[in-house]
Amino acid sequence: MEPNAESEALSLIAGYGDRADVDAPPMGLRRMVVLAWRTWPYIRPMLLHLIGLVAVMLAGGLTGLVGAFVGVDLFANKVLVGEKLQPLQATVLFVGEEYVTTDPVKLAVEDDTAGDEDATIEPDLTKAQRRTVRNRLVIWGIVGAVFATAVGYVFWYYSTWIWQSINQNLRVAMIERAESLSLKFHDSSRVGDAIFRVYQDSAMIVNLIQSAIFSPLTTLYGLLTGIVIVAAFDPWFALLVLMVGIPTAYVIVKSTPRVRRRALANRVANSRLTSRIQEAFGAIKVVKANRAERRIFDQFDEDSKAALDAAYFLRLDMVLVTLVVAVLGTGLVIVSEYIMVGFVIENRETFAGALLAGFVGFVVWNYGAVQIAGRFVGNLSGSARGLLGIWMRMQDLFIALERAFYLLDLEPEITDPDDPVPFPAPVEDVAWRAVHFGYDADKVVLAGVDLEARVGTVTAIVGGTGAGKSTLMSLLLRLYDPGAGTVSVNGVDIRHMAVSDLRSNVGIALQKNVLFAATVAENIAFGTPDADRAAVEAAAGVACADEFIRAMADGYDTELGERGGKLSSGQRQRLSIARAVVRDTPVLILDEPTASLDARTEQRVLRNLAEWGRGRVIFLITHRLSTIRNADRIALVEDGRIVEHGTHDELMAGVAGRYRAFVDAETTGRAAA
């Protein structure tokens, strides 16, 4: 579902009576079929299990149907009235021939035997026999209930495992696609929206199987079975049911577009609420530092109320439509009960009772016939409401799947070539040639950048905020691709390499120092899961982190809090450097690597990195003059261009040079501060 359609749908939340000028999402029957078919790759791995599930359901349904017929007939006609048993019933209850009727097709109409001297009235069951039938029926009921409960629990656990496995397949595919998208997509999208799509919208694939496949099939099976059984008692009942179905279908058709709009508004509102929660907790320090708790609460309260209203209005529409259908169904039940009681008074024959006389005693309309026929008429009414509920839920279901597949349909801008070349080894140089880039077509960030860094050197990339320093390094990692020009390693365009191969050979220590709720060792080895403890400790030594790590309660096995909250900013930064070092890549990017370090620690880290970086290409993105001076080469970026390039002394020699002016500005700024 495209974002503009979602924003339009939000206008429905304003009030229940406000229909708004919003077109219903394009969700006709054909689109539903297309979306259902697209789920097949995620369902297919569980196909055999689904077949087994269907087989169990069919067997259980058939067993329940037979049990209902036999049980009602035994209790209503045999135990209460005293009619003799059909042969099959006697076999099931383990009783003798004296319990069995000798004339299973007899008619309980006195006029049929009057005047026939040879006709005899078959005696009923004795009180003792009726008690025996009752007791055996109770025993069978208990056995059946225990067996059904046991099977039900196994079936529930088994089906839950199947549903969650299918959901897992779709979620993994969505995460893989989200991770493959370029930073352009992530920069312009809310994290909470992606979370809601992956966690909530994807779960609708389970409801698709249950509500759009299994439930409709079982409900339709129940409807058709009920109509056939009711028609077997009297065809006019079946015709009456079909007549009631006409206004029911009309109500469903007329209400569907509105429910569909409500479903979209509900999904979008809850997605916005998820984004609000994520943003509030992600920026908790900023919120507290600026005393903005009330503002955040007010924003959350507004989004939460919008989500509540959207969910309420959706369910209110569903309830109102269901109420109309329920009234029609109740009318059907009342009319049918009145007619059936009249049939019993008349001792009227059932339409197809003689065909089942060896199985149940419903040859004529009696108490048992009224019970079973009335139950099925009621079931038909309930099935109609059930189908309506399924159809209403399907509107929300397919809206959710549309949103889920929107994420899957996004094509990654950064892709592997058809025949990738291996990453060059050993690395000799990294170069940018006439590189142009902009996040938007009308906003240029890099304009004709030319830069080269040789192996064994440390190149500092300096410049003002927004000059394009981090973007330059992002192109080296292929987080973006340049609009024009090339980024190359040993003269080979990195677009000719596999993305995974490129990124496995280019390490980076980010300025934001993202850590996870895991051990110190696991955080350092995050990008290199096969790194042993010795490699982790060596990397920590290069980053001057080994000393403070060993001072912790459990050393390298100390558990860190969410985002490394137990550490100072300087400690987090050193762990970030260690994470980059442990990867042992031939190219290393350090984004403001020492911004949170004191001068003494900074110099130690830089000396270690210079020693470790022999035979490697290292880039430093930094503003700190102490860091810049130690670099082998310095590139000054202004307005998306490399305006000066050389050593610190060479660049400072130019009296009117841009680099010298940059250094003077930085120095003056510090002095003033």
C-alpha positions in Angstrom: 0.0 0.0 0.0 1.6 3.3 -1.1 2.2 5.9 1.5 0.0 8.6 -0.2 -3.0 6.2 -0.1 -2.3 5.6 3.6 -2.2 9.3 4.4 -5.6 9.8 2.7 -7.1 6.9 4.6 -6.1 8.6 7.9 -8.8 11.2 7.3 -11.3 8.5 8.1 -10.2 8.6 11.7 -11.5 12.1 12.2 -15.0 10.9 13.1 -17.3 7.9 12.6 -19.7 9.8 10.4 -17.0 11.4 8.3 -16.7 9.2 5.2 -14.2 11.6 3.6 -13.3 11.8 -0.1 -11.1 8.7 0.0 -11.3 6.0 -2.7 -11.5 2.5 -1.4 -8.2 0.7 -1.8 -8.0 -1.3 -5.1 -8.8 -4.6 -3.4 -11.2 -6.4 -5.7 -11.5 -10.2 -5.8 -8.9 -10.4 -8.5 -6.4 -8.5 -6.4 -7.1 -10.7 -3.5 -6.4 -13.8 -5.6 -3.1 -12.2 -6.8 -2.0 -11.4 -3.2 -3.0 -14.9 -2.0 -1.0 -16.5 -4.8 2.1 -14.4 -3.9 2.1 -16.0 -0.5 2.7 -19.4 -2.0 6.5 -19.3 -1.9 6.3 -18.8 1.9 3.6 -21.5 2.4 5.1 -24.1 0.1 7.8 -25.4 2.5 4.9 -26.4 4.9 2.7 -28.0 2.2 2.9 -31.6 3.5 2.1 -30.4 7.0 -0.9 -28.4 5.7 -2.2 -31.4 3.9 -2.0 -33.4 7.1 -3.8 -30.7 8.9 -6.6 -30.7 6.4 -6.9 -34.5 6.6 -7.2 -34.3 10.4 -9.8 -31.5 10.1 -11.9 -33.5 7.6 -11.7 -36.6 9.7 -12.7 -34.7 12.8 -15.6 -33.0 11.0 -17.0 -36.2 9.7 -16.6 -37.9 13.0 -18.4 -35.0 14.8 -21.2 -35.1 12.2 -21.9 -38.8 12.6 -21.6 -38.5 16.4 -24.1 -35.7 16.5 -26.7 -37.6 14.5 -26.3 -40.8 16.5 -26.1 -39.0 19.9 -29.2 -36.9 19.4 -31.2 -39.8 18.1 -30.1 -42.1 21.0 -30.9 -39.5 23.7 -34.0 -37.9 22.2 -35.8 -40.9 20.6 -34.4 -43.9 22.5 -33.6 -42.8 26.1 -36.4 -40.2 26.4 -39.1 -41.8 24.2 -38.1 -45.4 24.4 -37.9 -46.3 20.7 -35.8 -49.4 19.9 -32.3 -49.0 18.5 -31.2 -49.3 14.9 -28.8 -52.2 14.3 -25.7 -50.0 14.0 -26.6 -48.2 17.3 -26.9 -51.6 19.1 -23.5 -52.6 17.8 -21.9 -49.4 19.0 -23.5 -49.7 22.5 -22.7 -53.4 22.8 -26.3 -54.5 23.5 -28.2 -57.5 22.4 -30.8 -58.1 19.7 -33.6 -57.5 22.1 -32.8 -53.8 21.9 -33.0 -53.7 18.1 -36.1 -52.7 16.1 -37.5 -55.4 13.8 -39.1 -53.0 11.4 -36.7 -50.1 10.9 -38.9 -48.6 8.1 -42.1 -48.6 10.1 -44.2 -45.5 10.1 -45.5 -44.1 13.3 -48.9 -43.4 12.0 -51.8 -45.3 13.5 -53.9 -45.3 10.3 -51.2 -47.3 8.5 -51.7 -50.3 10.8 -55.5 -49.9 11.3 -57.4 -52.7 9.5 -54.3 -54.8 9.0 -54.7 -57.8 11.2 -51.1 -59.0 10.7 -49.6 -55.7 11.7 -48.3 -55.5 15.2 -47.1 -52.6 17.2 -43.4 -53.1 18.2 -42.9 -52.8 21.9 -40.8 -50.0 23.2 -37.6 -50.3 25.3 -38.2 -51.2 28.9 -37.1 -48.8 31.6 -34.1 -51.0 32.4 -33.1 -51.1 28.8 -33.4 -47.3 28.5 -31.2 -46.9 31.5 -28.6 -49.2 29.9 -28.7 -47.2 26.7 -28.3 -44.0 28.7 -25.4 -45.3 30.7 -23.6 -46.6 27.6 -24.2 -43.3 25.9 -22.7 -41.4 28.8 -19.7 -43.7 28.8 -19.2 -43.1 25.1 -19.7 -39.4 25.6 -16.9 -39.3 28.3 -14.6 -41.4 26.1 -15.3 -39.2 23.1 -14.7 -36.0 25.1 -11.4 -37.2 26.5 -10.2 -38.3 23.1 -11.4 -35.1 21.4 -9.6 -33.0 24.1 -6.4 -34.9 23.7 -6.5 -34.7 19.9 -7.6 -31.0 20.1 -4.5 -30.0 22.2 -2.1 -31.9 19.8 -3.9 -30.3 16.8 -3.6 -26.9 18.3 0.1 -27.1 19.0 0.8 -28.7 15.7 -1.2 -26.0 13.8 0.4 -23.2 15.8 3.8 -24.5 14.8 2.8 -24.6 11.1 1.3 -21.0 11.2 4.4 -19.6 12.9 6.7 -21.3 10.5 4.9 -19.8 7.6 4.9 -16.4 9.2 8.6 -16.8 9.9 9.3 -17.4 6.2 7.6 -14.1 5.2 9.2 -12.1 8.0 12.7 -13.3 7.1 12.1 -12.4 3.4 10.9 -8.9 4.4 13.9 -8.3 6.7 16.2 -9.5 3.9 14.6 -7.1 1.5 14.7 -4.2 3.9 18.4 -4.8 4.7 19.1 -4.9 0.9 17.6 -1.5 0.2 19.9 1.5 -0.1 20.2 4.1 2.6 18.1 6.4 0.4 15.0 4.4 1.3 15.9 4.2 5.0 16.7 7.9 5.2 13.2 8.8 4.0 11.2 6.1 5.9 10.2 5.9 9.5 11.7 2.9 11.4 8.4 2.3 13.2 6.5 1.8 10.0 9.0 -0.9 8.8 8.7 -2.5 12.2 4.9 -2.6 12.0 5.0 -4.0 8.5 7.4 -6.8 9.4 5.9 -7.7 12.8 2.2 -7.0 12.3 1.3 -6.9 8.6 3.4 -10.0 7.9 1.4 -12.0 10.5 -1.6 -11.8 8.2 -0.2 -14.6 6.1 -1.3 -16.9 8.9 -4.8 -15.3 8.9 -4.8 -15.8 5.1 -4.6 -19.5 5.5 -6.9 -19.6 8.5 -9.5 -16.9 7.5 -9.3 -16.8 3.7 -8.7 -20.5 3.0 -9.4 -22.9 5.9 -12.2 -21.0 7.5 -14.2 -20.3 4.3 -13.7 -23.9 3.2 -14.9 -25.4 6.5 -17.7 -22.9 6.8 -18.9 -23.5 3.2 -18.6 -27.3 3.9 -20.8 -26.7 6.9 -23.2 -24.7 4.9 -23.5 -27.2 2.1 -23.8 -30.1 4.6 -26.4 -28.2 6.6 -28.5 -27.4 3.5 -28.3 -31.1 2.3 -29.3 -32.3 5.7 -32.1 -29.8 6.1 -33.3 -30.6 2.6 -33.3 -34.3 3.6 -35.8 -33.4 6.3 -37.8 -31.1 4.0 -36.7 -29.4 0.7 -38.8 -26.3 1.6 -36.4 -25.5 4.5 -33.4 -25.5 2.1 -35.3 -23.1 -0.2 -36.1 -20.9 2.8 -32.4 -20.7 3.7 -31.5 -19.8 0.2 -34.1 -17.0 0.1 -32.6 -15.5 3.3 -29.2 -15.6 1.7 -30.2 -13.0 -0.9 -30.6 -10.0 1.5 -27.5 -11.2 3.4 -25.4 -11.1 0.2 -26.7 -7.6 -0.6 -25.7 -6.3 2.9 -22.2 -7.8 2.5 -21.6 -6.3 -1.0 -22.8 -2.8 0.1 -20.7 -2.7 3.3 -17.4 -4.0 1.9 -15.9 -0.8 0.5 -16.5 1.1 3.8 -15.0 -1.7 5.9 -12.0 -1.8 3.5 -11.3 1.9 4.1 -11.6 1.4 7.8 -9.1 -1.4 7.7 -6.6 0.7 5.9 -7.0 3.6 8.3 -6.6 1.2 11.2 -3.3 -0.2 9.9 -1.9 3.2 9.1 -2.8 4.6 12.5 -1.2 1.8 14.3 1.9 2.0 12.1 2.2 5.7 13.1 1.8 4.8 16.7 4.6 2.2 16.5 6.9 4.9 14.9 6.1 7.3 17.7 7.0 4.8 20.3 10.2 3.9 18.6 11.2 7.5 18.2 10.3 8.4 21.8 12.5 5.6 23.3 15.3 6.0 20.7 15.7 9.7 21.7 15.1 9.3 25.4 18.3 11.2 26.4 17.5 14.1 24.1 14.0 14.2 25.5 15.1 14.3 29.1 17.9 16.8 28.5 15.5 19.2 26.8 12.7 18.6 29.3 10.4 17.6 26.5 8.6 14.7 28.3 5.3 16.6 28.1 5.6 17.2 24.4 6.5 13.6 23.7 3.6 12.4 25.9 1.1 14.7 24.1 2.3 13.5 20.7 2.0 9.9 21.8 -1.4 10.5 23.3 -2.6 12.0 20.0 -1.4 9.1 18.0 -2.6 6.6 20.5 -6.1 8.1 20.4 -6.1 8.1 16.6 -5.2 4.4 16.6 -7.9 3.6 19.2 -10.5 5.5 17.1 -9.4 3.7 13.9 -9.7 0.3 15.6 -13.0 1.2 17.2 -14.6 2.5 14.0 -13.5 -0.6 12.1 -15.0 -3.0 14.6 -18.2 -0.8 15.0 -18.8 -1.1 11.2 -18.3 -4.9 11.4 -20.6 -5.2 14.4 -23.4 -3.2 12.7 -23.2 -5.3 9.5 -23.1 -8.5 11.6 -26.1 -7.4 13.6 -28.2 -7.0 10.4 -27.3 -10.5 9.2 -27.9 -11.9 12.7 -31.5 -10.5 12.7 -32.1 -12.2 9.3 -30.7 -15.5 10.7 -32.8 -15.2 13.9 -35.9 -14.7 11.8 -35.1 -17.9 9.8 -34.7 -19.9 13.0 -38.0 -18.7 14.5 -40.0 -19.4 11.3 -38.4 -22.9 10.8 -39.1 -23.9 14.5 -42.8 -22.9 14.0 -43.0 -25.0 10.9 -41.2 -28.0 12.4 -43.5 -28.2 15.4 -46.4 -28.3 13.1 -44.8 -31.2 11.2 -44.5 -33.1 14.5 -48.1 -32.6 15.4 -49.1 -33.9 12.0 -46.7 -36.9 12.3 -45.5 -36.0 8.9 -42.9 -38.1 7.2 -39.4 -36.7 6.6 -38.3 -36.3 3.0 -35.5 -38.8 3.0 -35.8 -40.5 6.4 -36.5 -44.0 5.1 -33.1 -44.0 3.4 -31.3 -43.6 6.7 -33.6 -45.8 8.8 -30.8 -48.3 9.4 -28.7 -45.6 10.9 -31.0 -43.2 12.8 -34.7 -43.2 13.6 -35.8 -40.0 11.8 -38.4 -41.6 9.5 -41.1 -39.2 10.7 -40.9 -35.8 12.4 -40.4 -36.5 16.1 -38.7 -34.9 19.0 -35.2 -36.0 17.8 -35.9 -34.8 14.3 -36.9 -31.4 15.5 -33.8 -31.2 17.6 -31.4 -32.2 14.9 -33.1 -30.2 12.1 -33.5 -27.1 14.3 -29.8 -27.4 15.2 -28.8 -27.5 11.6 -31.0 -24.5 10.7 -29.4 -22.6 13.6 -26.0 -23.7 12.4 -26.8 -22.4 8.9 -27.6 -19.0 10.4 -24.4 -19.1 12.4 -22.5 -20.2 9.3 -23.8 -17.2 7.4 -22.6 -14.9 10.2 -19.4 -16.7 10.2 -18.9 -16.2 6.5 -19.7 -12.5 6.9 -17.1 -12.3 9.7 -14.6 -14.0 7.5 -15.2 -11.6 4.6 -14.9 -8.6 6.9 -11.6 -9.9 8.3 -10.4 -10.6 4.8 -10.6 -6.9 4.0 -8.2 -6.1 6.8 -6.1 -9.2 6.0 -5.5 -8.2 2.4 -4.9 -4.6 3.2 -2.1 -5.8 5.6 -0.7 -8.2 2.9 -0.7 -5.3 0.4 1.4 -3.3 2.9 3.7 -6.2 3.5 4.3 -6.8 -0.2 4.9 -3.1 -0.7 8.1 -3.6 1.2 9.0 -6.8 -0.7 8.2 -5.1 -4.0 10.8 -2.3 -3.5 13.8 -3.0 -5.7 17.2 -2.5 -4.1 19.2 0.2 -5.8 22.5 -1.4 -4.9 22.7 -4.8 -6.6 25.4 -7.3 -7.5 26.6 -7.4 -11.2 25.8 -10.5 -13.2 29.4 -11.7 -13.2 31.2 -10.0 -10.2 34.9 -9.8 -10.1 36.8 -10.6 -6.9 38.0 -7.9 -4.6 41.6 -7.0 -5.6 44.3 -8.4 -3.4 46.6 -7.0 -2.3 45.1 -3.6 -2.2 47.3 -0.9 -3.7 45.1 2.2 -3.9 41.5 3.4 -3.5 40.4 6.2 -5.8 37.4 8.5 -6.6 37.3 9.7 -10.2 35.0 12.6 -11.3 32.4 11.4 -8.8 29.0 13.2 -8.7 26.2 12.3 -6.3 23.0 13.7 -4.8 20.4 12.2 -2.5 17.8 14.0 -4.6 18.0 15.0 -8.2 18.0 18.7 -7.4 20.3 18.5 -4.4 24.0 17.9 -5.3 26.2 16.6 -2.5 29.4 15.7 -4.4 30.3 17.5 -7.6 33.3 16.1 -9.5 35.4 14.6 -6.6 38.8 13.3 -7.5 40.8 11.6 -4.7 43.3 8.8 -4.4 44.7 7.0 -1.3 47.7 4.6 -1.5 48.3 1.6 0.7 50.1 2.2 4.0 48.8 5.7 4.3 46.3 7.4 6.6 44.1 10.0 4.7 42.1 12.5 6.7 38.9 13.8 5.2 38.1 17.2 6.7 35.6 19.9 6.0 32.6 21.7 7.4 29.3 20.1 8.3 27.4 19.0 5.2 30.4 19.2 3.0 30.1 15.6 1.9 32.7 13.8 3.9 30.6 10.9 5.2 28.9 10.6 1.8 32.3 10.1 0.2 33.0 7.2 2.5 29.4 5.8 2.0 30.1 5.5 -1.7 33.2 3.4 -0.9 31.0 0.9 1.0 28.3 1.1 -1.8 25.7 2.3 0.6 24.9 4.5 -2.3 26.1 4.5 -5.9 27.5 7.7 -7.6 25.3 9.4 -10.2 28.4 9.8 -12.3 32.1 8.9 -12.1 33.7 5.8 -10.5 34.9 4.6 -7.1 37.7 2.0 -7.6 40.1 -0.3 -5.8 43.3 -0.9 -7.8 41.5 0.6 -10.8 38.6 -1.8 -10.6 35.2 -0.1 -10.4 33.6 -1.3 -7.1 30.2 -1.7 -9.0 31.8 -4.7 -10.7 32.3 -6.5 -7.4 29.7 -8.3 -5.2 28.5 -6.1 -2.5 29.2 -8.7 0.2 32.7 -9.2 -1.1 33.3 -5.4 -1.1 32.0 -4.8 2.4 33.8 -7.8 3.9 37.1 -6.0 2.8 36.2 -2.5 4.0 35.8 -2.0 7.7 34.2 1.0 9.3 33.9 2.5 12.8 30.8 4.7 13.0 30.6 7.9 14.9 27.3 6.8 16.5 28.9 3.9 18.3 26.0 1.5 18.1 26.3 -1.3 20.6 23.9 -4.1 21.5 22.6 -5.8 24.6 25.2 -8.6 24.5 28.7 -9.3 26.0 31.6 -7.0 25.4 33.3 -9.8 23.3 30.1 -10.3 21.3 29.9 -6.6 20.6 33.5 -6.4 19.3 33.0 -9.5 17.2 29.6 -8.3 15.9 30.8 -8.1 12.2 33.1 -11.1 12.6 31.3 -13.9 14.3 34.1 -16.4 13.7 36.7 -14.2 15.5 38.3 -16.1 18.4 38.9 -14.5 21.8 42.6 -13.8 21.0 41.6 -11.7 18.0 39.0 -9.9 20.0 41.5 -9.0 22.7 44.1 -8.0 20.2 41.6 -5.6 18.5 40.7 -4.2 21.9 44.4 -3.6 22.6 44.7 -1.6 19.4 41.7 0.5 20.4 43.1 1.0 24.0 40.0 -0.7 25.4 41.6 -3.8 26.9 42.4 -2.1 30.2 38.9 -0.9 31.1 37.3 -4.1 29.8 39.4 -6.2 32.1 38.4 -3.9 35.0 34.7 -4.9 34.5 33.1 -7.5 36.7 33.2 -10.3 34.1 35.8 -8.8 31.8 35.1 -9.6 28.1 32.0 -11.6 29.2 30.3 -8.6 30.9 26.8 -8.0 29.6 26.2 -4.6 28.2 22.8 -2.8 28.5 20.6 -1.6 25.7 22.8 0.4 23.3 25.8 0.0 25.6 24.2 2.3 28.2 26.5 1.0 31.0 29.5 2.6 29.2 30.8 6.1 28.9 30.8 7.7 25.4 34.6 7.3 25.2 34.4 3.6 26.1 31.7 3.0 23.5 33.8 4.7 20.9 36.8 2.5 21.6 34.7 -0.6 21.4 33.5 0.7 18.0 37.1 1.0 16.8 37.9 -2.4 18.1 34.9 -3.8 16.2 36.3 -2.4 13.0 39.9 -3.5 13.7 39.0 -7.1 14.5 37.6 -7.5 11.0 41.2 -7.2 9.8 40.2 -5.6 6.5 42.6 -4.1 4.0 40.6 -0.8 3.9 39.4 0.9 7.1 37.1 3.9 7.6 37.1 5.7 10.9 34.3 8.3 11.2 35.2 10.8 14.0 37.1 7.9 15.8 38.4 10.0 18.7 35.7 12.6 19.1 34.9 11.4 22.6 38.4 10.6 23.7 40.7 12.7 25.8 43.9 14.0 24.2 46.2 11.3 25.8 44.0 8.4 24.9 43.5 9.8 21.4 47.2 9.9 20.7 47.6 6.3 22.0 44.8 5.1 19.8 46.2 6.9 16.7 49.7 5.5 17.3 48.3 2.0 17.6 46.2 2.4 14.4 49.2 3.7 12.5 51.2 0.7 13.5 48.3 -1.7 12.9 47.5 0.0 9.5 50.8 -0.7 7.8 49.9 -2.4 4.5 46.4 -1.0 4.7 44.5 2.0 3.5 43.0 4.1 6.3 40.6 7.0 6.1 39.8 9.4 9.0 36.7 11.6 8.9 37.4 14.1 11.6 37.3 17.7 12.8 40.0 17.4 15.6 43.2 19.1 14.6 45.3 16.8 16.7 44.0 13.9 14.7 44.4 15.7 11.3 48.1 16.5 12.0 49.0 12.8 12.3 47.5 11.9 9.0 49.8 11.2 6.0 47.5 13.0 3.6 44.7 15.5 4.1 41.8 16.2 1.8 39.7 19.3 2.4 36.1 19.0 1.2 34.0 22.1 0.5 30.7 22.2 -1.3 31.1 18.6 -2.6 34.6 19.1 -4.0 38.2 18.3 -2.9 39.5 21.9 -2.9 42.9 21.0 -1.4 45.0 17.9 -0.9 48.4 17.3 0.7 50.2 17.0 4.0 49.4 19.2 7.0 52.7 21.2 6.5 52.2 21.6 2.8 48.6 22.8 3.1 49.5 25.2 6.0 52.3 26.7 3.8 49.7 28.4 1.7 49.1 31.8 3.3 45.8 32.3 1.6 45.0 28.6 1.4 41.5 27.1 2.1 42.9 24.5 4.5 44.8 27.1 6.5 41.6 29.2 6.8 39.8 26.0 8.0 42.4 25.4 10.7 42.4 29.0 11.8 38.6 28.8 12.1 38.7 25.6 14.1 41.4 27.0 16.4 39.6 30.3 16.9 36.4 28.5 17.6 38.1 26.4 20.3 39.8 29.4 21.9 36.5 31.3 22.0 34.8 28.3 23.6 
